[in-house]
Amino acid sequence: MRGNPSVAFRCLASSAVLAACAIVPTASATIVGLNQIVTPEIQPRGVLTLSAQAEHSYIGNSQQLQLELGVTPRFEVAWFQGLKPSEGLFSTEFNLVQSGPHLLTVGVINWSTLGGKAQPVIEYGCYTEKDRYVAGVIQVAGHDELLLGYKRLLTDRVAFSTDFQSGPGNSATVGLTYNFNPDLSLNPALYWTNSSRHHLLGYVVLSYNLTLWK
């Protein structure tokens, strides 16, 4: 719905706030992120993540660089620089709720230097010691699209992840994240497109964390 928060946004926010009242131990896992969708955890304050990403051109910009910085414990900013074609994308997220394993985060993402409008998003996450569940809604060109994600920490270094975003230009994905060390990780994934003629496409991103301040 244009101009006003959608019913889906309001319902999701209400459900997440109620869920945050539950008493569950705080998650202690260190591997973050999913393959396709934005996630509700905030980048640690003062930590800059540098990423190099390659993917099939049907998914998006085939070559990208990314900067993601935690400004405060609840606020982060990110910049994607597409190389083929040349395009910049600005995103920002703010965490509203941090209660045990429960997170509620709002943001605007994919504000393009080529004129594309920013996309508002709201997400709820439940992060236990080994499992991470994500559900949310993003508004794209006036339409609400569903976001779903799951990650399982298999070992201290390896995690399995799967996620889904509704809409004809999006996909269902499966992937792995491998941490070479606490700062360097590799995330390859496969995308199964939502389009009527499905395609199986490849994606990989290499990320490095740099602590600028504490």
C-alpha distance (Angstrom), angle and dihedral (degrees) to the residues before:
residue distance angle dihedral
M1 . . .
R2 3.80 . .
G3 3.81 122.5 .
N4 3.83 99.4 7.3
P5 3.81 135.8 61.8
S6 3.81 108.9 -89.9
V7 3.79 124.9 -118.3
A8 3.80 88.4 -114.3
F9 3.82 90.6 56.5
R10 3.81 92.5 50.7
C11 3.80 94.7 46.1
L12 3.79 92.9 48.5
A13 3.80 92.4 48.8
S14 3.82 92.6 49.8
S15 3.81 92.9 48.7
A16 3.80 92.8 48.2
V17 3.81 94.0 50.3
L18 3.81 90.5 51.0
A19 3.80 91.1 48.4
A20 3.79 90.8 51.6
C21 3.80 89.8 66.2
A22 3.81 91.6 69.5
I23 3.83 117.0 103.5
V24 3.82 110.4 -125.1
P25 3.85 128.8 147.0
T26 3.81 115.5 -91.2
A27 3.81 116.1 -100.8
S28 3.81 116.5 -109.2
A29 3.82 101.0 -173.0
T30 3.80 119.5 126.8
I31 3.83 106.0 -161.2
V32 3.82 109.1 93.3
G33 3.79 139.2 -180.0
L34 3.80 136.9 46.5
N35 3.80 133.2 -123.4
Q36 3.81 103.9 -100.7
I37 3.79 115.8 -2.3
V38 3.79 130.6 69.4
T39 3.81 111.9 -105.9
P40 3.84 130.8 -141.0
E41 3.81 100.0 -123.9
I42 3.81 115.6 100.3
Q43 3.80 123.2 -129.2
P44 3.85 109.4 -103.8
R45 3.81 112.8 -94.5
G46 3.79 112.2 -89.5
V47 3.81 94.6 9.5
L48 3.81 117.5 123.4
T49 3.80 116.7 -162.3
L50 3.80 116.4 -155.5
S51 3.81 114.8 -161.8
A52 3.79 137.0 -178.1
Q53 3.80 114.5 -160.6
A54 3.81 134.4 -171.5
E55 3.80 124.7 -176.7
H56 3.79 142.7 153.1
S57 3.81 110.4 -74.5
Y58 3.83 90.8 -121.5
I59 3.82 89.1 66.4
G60 3.80 94.4 50.7
N61 3.78 140.6 -77.6
S62 3.80 103.6 2.9
Q63 3.83 94.4 -141.6
Q64 3.80 123.6 31.6
L65 3.77 141.4 166.6
Q66 3.80 119.8 -155.8
L67 3.81 136.8 -162.4
E68 3.82 117.7 -167.3
L69 3.82 120.6 179.5
G70 3.80 131.7 -175.7
V71 3.81 104.8 -139.9
T72 3.83 97.1 177.6
P73 3.82 132.1 -3.4
R74 3.84 87.7 -89.9
F75 3.81 104.4 31.3
E76 3.79 133.8 64.2
V77 3.81 138.8 168.9
A78 3.80 130.0 -156.4
W79 3.79 138.5 -170.7
F80 3.80 125.5 -160.5
Q81 3.79 117.1 -164.1
G82 3.77 112.8 -162.7
L83 3.80 115.9 -155.4
K84 3.83 101.8 -173.1
P85 3.01 97.3 63.8
S86 3.80 105.6 9.9
E87 3.82 107.8 -114.3
G88 3.80 136.3 141.9
L89 3.80 123.0 -145.3
F90 3.82 124.1 -167.1
S91 3.80 122.9 -159.4
T92 3.78 135.8 174.2
E93 3.81 135.2 -178.4
F94 3.81 134.9 -167.0
N95 3.80 123.9 -162.8
L96 3.82 113.7 -136.2
V97 3.82 100.1 177.7
Q98 3.80 132.2 32.3
S99 3.81 109.1 169.6
G100 3.80 118.3 148.9
P101 3.80 106.5 -56.4
H102 3.82 92.8 -17.0
L103 3.81 123.5 104.8
L104 3.78 131.6 178.5
T105 3.80 115.9 -172.9
V106 3.80 135.4 174.4
G107 3.78 128.3 -167.5
V108 3.77 150.6 143.7
I109 3.79 118.1 -116.5
N110 3.81 141.9 178.4
W111 3.81 97.2 31.6
S112 3.80 97.3 170.8
T113 3.79 130.3 -146.9
L114 3.83 85.9 -144.1
G115 3.80 91.4 65.6
G116 3.78 102.3 -89.4
K117 3.82 112.7 146.7
A118 3.81 121.9 -116.0
Q119 3.81 114.0 -99.1
P120 3.84 116.5 -134.1
V121 3.80 114.9 -140.0
I122 3.79 137.7 -176.7
E123 3.81 123.3 -169.5
Y124 3.78 139.6 -179.2
G125 3.80 120.0 -155.2
C126 3.79 133.0 -172.3
Y127 3.81 110.1 -163.8
T128 3.81 116.0 -172.8
E129 3.79 125.0 175.1
K130 3.82 94.5 -83.3
D131 3.82 106.6 8.1
R132 3.80 132.0 59.4
Y133 3.81 123.0 -166.8
V134 3.81 124.0 -170.1
A135 3.82 131.2 -175.0
G136 3.78 128.2 169.6
V137 3.77 151.2 132.4
I138 3.80 129.3 -114.0
Q139 3.79 125.1 -168.7
V140 3.82 113.7 -137.1
A141 3.82 120.2 179.6
G142 3.80 90.7 -21.8
H143 3.80 94.9 -48.9
D144 3.81 127.0 107.6
E145 3.81 116.3 -127.4
L146 3.80 125.1 -167.1
L147 3.82 121.1 -121.5
L148 3.81 121.5 -159.5
G149 3.79 128.9 169.8
Y150 3.79 143.0 167.7
K151 3.80 132.8 -174.1
R152 3.80 129.1 -175.1
L153 3.79 120.3 -163.5
L154 3.82 103.9 -138.9
T155 3.81 97.6 178.1
D156 3.81 137.1 -13.8
R157 3.81 87.7 -83.2
V158 3.83 106.4 30.3
A159 3.80 132.4 60.6
F160 3.80 132.9 175.9
S161 3.81 117.7 -143.1
T162 3.78 138.8 -177.2
D163 3.79 130.8 176.9
F164 3.79 143.3 168.6
Q165 3.80 137.3 -154.0
S166 3.79 119.5 -172.1
G167 3.78 121.4 -134.6
P168 3.80 132.6 82.1
G169 3.81 95.6 -89.4
N170 3.81 95.3 51.9
S171 3.80 139.3 73.8
A172 3.77 151.7 -150.0
T173 3.81 111.3 -111.6
V174 3.79 144.2 -167.6
G175 3.78 124.7 -166.8
L176 3.78 149.8 146.5
T177 3.79 132.2 -123.7
Y178 3.80 118.9 -151.3
N179 3.82 119.8 -168.2
F180 3.80 111.3 -153.4
N181 3.82 86.5 -173.3
P182 3.84 134.6 -22.6
D183 3.83 91.0 -74.3
L184 3.83 105.7 36.4
S185 3.81 124.6 62.1
L186 3.81 140.8 163.8
N187 3.82 124.0 -150.5
P188 3.83 118.4 -171.6
A189 3.83 117.8 177.7
L190 3.81 144.5 170.8
Y191 3.82 122.4 -131.5
W192 3.84 123.1 -152.0
T193 3.81 105.0 -163.3
N194 3.82 123.8 -131.3
S195 3.81 93.2 -139.1
S196 3.82 119.3 115.6
R197 3.79 88.0 -107.7
H198 3.81 100.9 52.1
H199 3.79 122.7 -145.4
L200 3.80 130.7 -166.7
L201 3.81 107.6 -140.1
G202 3.81 137.6 179.4
Y203 3.82 132.4 -122.8
V204 3.82 135.3 173.5
V205 3.81 134.4 175.1
L206 3.83 130.8 -173.8
S207 3.83 115.5 -157.0
Y208 3.79 134.7 -170.1
N209 3.81 126.7 -171.6
L210 3.80 119.7 -142.7
T211 3.82 120.1 -172.7
L212 3.83 109.4 -140.6
W213 3.81 97.7 173.0
K214 3.81 140.9 -10.6
